[in-house]
Amino acid sequence: MIFELSEDHQMMRKLARDFAEKECLPGLEERDEKEEFSRELFAKMGELGFNGVVFPEEYGGTEADYISYAIIVEELSRVDASMGVTLSAHLSLGSYPIYKFGTHEQKTKYLKPLAEGTALGAFGLTEPMAGSDASGTRTMYVDGGDCWILNGSKIFITNAFYADTYVVFAQSDRSKGSRGISAFIVEKGTPGFSFGQKLKKMGIRSSATYELVFEDCRIPKENLLGKEGEGFKIAMNTLDGGRIGIAAQALGIAQGAYEAAVKYAKERQQFGQSIAGFQNTQFTLADMATQIEAARLLVYQAAYLDSAGKPYGKASAMAKLFASETAMWVTTKAVQIFGGYGYSREYPVERMMRDAKITEIYEGTSEVQRLVIGSQILKEF
Amino acid sequence: MNIVVLVKQVFDTEAKIVIGADGRIDDSNVTMVMNPYDENATEEALLLKERLGGEVIAVAAGTPKAQETLRTALAMGADRAVLVSDPALQSVSDDYAAAQALAKAVSELKPDIILTGRVAIDYGSKIAGRVAEILGIPQVNTVTRLEVNGDKAVAAREIDGGSEVIEVTLPAVFSAQKSLNNPRYPTVAGIMKAKKKELKTLTLADLGLDATMSGKMQIVGYSLPAGRKGGRVIPGEPGQAAAELAKLLRSEAKVI
């Protein structure tokens, strides 16, 4: 067992950190305040090869591993959690299912621009009545002869409105439950496909979140992803990998808040000394550092298993569960260390705490992660 | 066009310097980076290659760890790299020995252009001048603009209150100022390809140099600068406080 990053991974970290600090940090507060998505930053990431980092060169990727991917999302999120989730949703949710389940033609047409960074991807699974329970999908499709016809709507879709390519899940027959679900590739601009409300969020405010609306939306026959009825399997398989991205995002948020807290604790003077001089503060910082390190090992382990082609569902659920709860705890404590200033928008920990909360909710709530881990554990005995 | 770029691995500018129990600087917990001015030199080398064709070879002298900095140059786009690493060269601050080794390594590569940073930010060494002198070729330092035409190069360099434009015949050495260009990021693809590019390690013996070649300096010891003393606030009404300040500047600080 080697508990050290390779030289490549260290270079990836430096690259992603430099990019986050030099490109994402300027204007970050304004983007958060105005809830502004930056397509320009997404394009810049594409030029550096972040957007298709794990995919084959043949389809526009750079053939690095999932540890590189996790490190990039972590480093982006350490500075800008919205950029972290933009990349994670684009790569793990919007692009991965096409890579994993798409035909050569679908990959050439859709994955290549996604991986090269000229196109942005999104994933449409969640609906008002189908959150943790994806089998409750009510968006319906019918075979229209020379096309598929979609009707229904999706909510909470990350990257929506700005994204060019959407992987959308729909049901053919509600009595079939999860076996009636199929996945489709839908292009922005397809007649009958529009956007509803923009979601006003607590955190990750410069990540775009919209509703998708399908009204007799006709999709070419060749845009069925996988086989009919395979949608649920595709969704679950995709979410297993997506968890690594969100776990890495949570890890980065925690790391950013922890660094800010240590720096502030050393500067802030109270009762004639820096607050870092108080054992109470030191204990909090020690707990932060320890939890972050544990989260990091879980995240990289899940990423390693994914890269090695080994089962990683349980590991990614554990990583996502632990890293997101660590992010929430660390950012809350960081705000406490900053005191009144921490509650103010003048300091970054306020934003980090708002950003952290979503990591316990999306791509499987903490409760769903425990469910995944629990059922897996019981199968193993 | 054969372009050699000399790069040095240095402490990250934000690194906290710690002196170890052996009295030497402890680099075990320090992030090492490419000397920032060498990034400008590498960028210029790559721009020249894009314009004129040829090959960019990154060269460093240092410990085996300095390979990391050469990999960074390769990830940015250099074609191959040479590391001169020898126990006799471990004393990183001895510019004399480093320059001898680098000049020898460079001369074997038959470069038309040699680029490096104007100064290394760790020990303040300026290797460009030494290497040019050993090789007996022209040098232009603190370059802010560089144009190459055939076997001639025109470079603008910073001087007090202005700039000076100098024409030299190649081969020549140029040291880069920050404003020369804006160094590119390495890309993910660049990092992946860097692994497969040639990185040769040479000892002094490989270069035909005397391995017992000693430097010209001996480091006697290191000490950290004294910590900054706290400031002093003079209380009272502005007029009174100002009078008190003027008095103290005269009597205590003795600056007026």
Chai-1 contact restraints between the chains, C-beta under 6 A:
chainA,res_idxA,chainB,res_idxB,connection_type,confidence,min_distance_angstrom,max_distance_angstrom,comment,restraint_id
A,D8,B,I191,contact,1.0,0.0,6.0,A-B,restraint_1
A,M11,B,I191,contact,1.0,0.0,6.0,A-B,restraint_2
A,L15,B,Y185,contact,1.0,0.0,6.0,A-B,restraint_3
A,L15,B,P186,contact,1.0,0.0,6.0,A-B,restraint_4
A,L48,B,Y185,contact,1.0,0.0,6.0,A-B,restraint_5
A,L48,B,T187,contact,1.0,0.0,6.0,A-B,restraint_6
A,G49,B,T187,contact,1.0,0.0,6.0,A-B,restraint_7
A,G49,B,V188,contact,1.0,0.0,6.0,A-B,restraint_8
A,G49,B,A189,contact,1.0,0.0,6.0,A-B,restraint_9
A,V53,B,V188,contact,1.0,0.0,6.0,A-B,restraint_10
A,T62,B,V188,contact,1.0,0.0,6.0,A-B,restraint_11
A,T62,B,A189,contact,1.0,0.0,6.0,A-B,restraint_12
A,T62,B,M192,contact,1.0,0.0,6.0,A-B,restraint_13
A,A64,B,V188,contact,1.0,0.0,6.0,A-B,restraint_14
A,A64,B,M192,contact,1.0,0.0,6.0,A-B,restraint_15
